[in-house]
Amino acid sequence: MKILVSGNMGYVGSVLVKHLRRQLPAARIEGFDSGFFAHCLTGAPRLPEVALDAQHFGDVRNLPEALLEGVDAVVQLAAISNDPMGKRFESVTGEINYGSSLALAEKAAHAGVRNFVFASSCSVYGSASEAPRTESNAVNPLTAYARSKVNTELALAETDLGRMTTTCLRFATACGMSDRLRLDLVLNDFVASALASGKITVLSDGTPWRPLIHVEDMARAIEWAATRAAEQGGQNLVVNTGSDIWNYQVRELAEAVAEALPGTALSINRDAPPDKRSYKVDFSLFTRLAPDHLPRVTLAKAIDGLRDGLLRMNFHDAEFRASSCIRLKVLEEHLAAGRLGEDLRWKA
């Protein structure tokens, strides 16, 4: 089996390539990445990419079709990966998250690729009622990032991709330790804050709902999607990916971190206006389709893993929100240094 992972040198990809190597030791696994965040290693004893058979560099908007020759599965992780980056680079978010994903899927289908996996997001639900959202519920994307995910899902369903099986994994909010850790994710931020400053400050009133999934469980879901048959869910599948027990309110996450790290002060702005991004998610379809690849990591283990990983790094940076663990800051540093243009293409 041959697998191509685009965007492999990020937060999720760094965990995914090692997982795929463990689970599919005979597979040929190759990566394709722009290298924006390649230097953002966090305590890694070795490069995650040593698990690959080959690493290719380039812009996913111009991925060479030759790289798809003989490929059985494509995993599309390459993206402008959160709301702040999507707001700062709105048009580029559409180009990369939507445009390049559809183009890559078309190239893959033409090359005879069997499985195409698109990393979508539960953020497409935006603001929703108390009832958990299922895949048949209407979406309500509130940001450029979420809109790019919805547009890609729709395009993949409407485009003739031959016999290629496509899977759009609507992931819950990622969390957990990685060799390229992001601290612009809610649980990761809370653990970093507790360690660096001894306090957690919740800027909202703490009531918004967020489903979470550990990055290792994301990798397990991607493995399933990259190898599933069309009979397991259909030729084109959109599926909420996570676990019902991981639907939490933001204040519950903060309280869990404070309890796990004794002495942490917790402040919640209960007078703040409600955050519009609030949704519970129903993961029953994923539970039925992928019983052997369901999430295994608990909230407690996720917090412990983040704590232990940050301690191994001797983490104590109270200003971490201005560090390379915040992806928008990395892009802004590249721009300020003249390495990147506003179109997020490398300059010569």
C-alpha positions, 0 to 999 in steps of 0.5 A: 500500500502507498499513502501520500499525506499532504500537510504532514509536517504539522500538529496532526501530521507529526502524530499521524505519520508515526501512527501509520508506520506502526500500524501499516509497517509494510506501507510506503508512506510519503509526505508533502508539505510547504514547510511553514511549521517544520521548525516548530518542534516541541521536545521531539527526540527525533524528526517525525519524518524519519518514519516516512519513506520520502518527504517532498516539499512544495505548495499544495496548490501546485502538488505535482501529479507525478507524486500520485502515481501508484498511490492508494490513499491520499490524506489531505491535512494541508490547510490554514488551520484555525479561525484566527489564521482564516480571518487574517488570510481569508482569501488564501484560506479559500484557495488552500483549504477548499481550492487545493483540496478539490484539485487534489481530489480530482488529480487523485481520482485521475491517477487511480487513487482508491481512497481520499481522506479530507480533514474537515471539522465540527466547527461547520456547525457554528452555533447550534441548539442544545441537541447534539448535531448529526451529519444530517443537520444543517450546518452554520459556519461562522468563520472563513475556516469553517466555510472552507470546510463546508465548501470542500465537503459539498464540492467532493460530493458534487464532483465526479471522482470516478470510483474513488472513495472519499471520506470527510472526517468532521473532527472535533476540536483537536487536543493533546501532545505532539512533536509539533505542539499547538497551543492555540487549541483550547485544552492545550492552552489551558494546560500551558497557562496552568504550568506557565503562570499558575492560573487559567483565565477563561475570557468567555462565560465558560458555557460554550460547548466544544467536542474534543478529540485527542490527536492520537485518536485523530490518527486512528480515524484517518487510518480507518478512512484511508483503508475503508471500503465504499461498503462501509458508509458509501462512496462519499462519506461525511462523518462526525469524528470523535466521541459523545463523552468528549462533549464538554463546556469550556468551563468544564475543561478549565476545571478539569485542568485546574484539578489535575494541576493543584494550585492553579487559580481559575478565573471565568468571566461570567459577565462576558457575552456568550461565545456564538461558537457553541455546539454539541455533536452526535458521533453515533455514525462514526461509532457504528462504522468504525468500531475498531478505531474509536477514540481511546484517550480520556480527558484525564490522560490528555491533560496528563500527556500535555503536562508531562510533555510540557514539563519534559520541554522545561516549559515555563513561557508565560508569553507562549501566545506570542511563540511558535506554538501559535501558528498565526504567529509563525506565519506573521514572523515569516511575513515580517522577515520577507520569507512569505508573501501575503499569498502565503507562497515562499519568496525566492 
